[in-house]
Amino acid sequence: MSFRSGLRATPTIYKVAFSEAIAYRAEMIVWALSSSMPFVMLAMWSAVAADGPVGRFTAAGFGAYFLCTFIVRQLTGAWVAWQMNFEVRTGVMSMRLLRPVHPIWHFGVENAAYLPMRIAVSLPIAVILLVVLGRDAVSSSTLMWGMWLLAVVGAWWINFLASAAVGTLSLYMEQSIRVMDVWFLLYSLFSGYLI
């Protein structure tokens, strides 16, 4: 397995995975809606802030925060742990290991191919965010947007690699998904996704 063979196979893997994303777009929408916890928290914290600001957050500030949280979650999601766990249990992983492309590379390209669909889900939320909160709520600094883009790409890599690391535990554990559940719980609590 060489790096060159992975690069040569990338366009084909991407096209196939993107075709899957389009074919299973209803499933993609269900997955996007399943990550709607920021909307629940938005309603809760907006109600708390209705009488006055909570710390430095007003009701509009909570709206911006949780809508942005939803968008970032859509752009940085990775599900390789579940896929690896399934493939190890069903024996599909052994076929993948025989291919000239490293499985992690393959999973990464597959996950990245779903990003256009995730952007399509996030874009209406971003438009609503702009309409409701106004243009003043969004930074006009090119540097800030560049930093945000780098942060989102870095967050995707962290999330993908953490998910892949947990997925590899399925080679040693029957249900490594329980470890991923703990990871997601800690992520939700300490990343600002919930509170």
HELIX and SHEET records of a PDB file:
HELIX    1   1 PHE A    3  ALA A   23  1                                  21    
HELIX    2   2 ARG A   25  SER A   34  1                                  10    
HELIX    3   3 MET A   37  VAL A   48  1                                  12    
HELIX    4   4 ALA A   59  THR A   76  1                                  18    
HELIX    5   5 VAL A   80  THR A   90  1                                  11    
HELIX    6   6 VAL A   92  LEU A   97  1                                   6    
HELIX    7   7 PRO A  103  ALA A  113  1                                  11    
HELIX    8   8 LEU A  115  LEU A  133  1                                  19    
HELIX    9   9 ARG A  135  ALA A  137  5                                   3    
HELIX   10  10 THR A  142  THR A  168  1                                  27    
HELIX   11  11 LEU A  169  LEU A  171  5                                   3    
HELIX   12  12 ILE A  177  PHE A  190  1                                  14    
END                                                                             
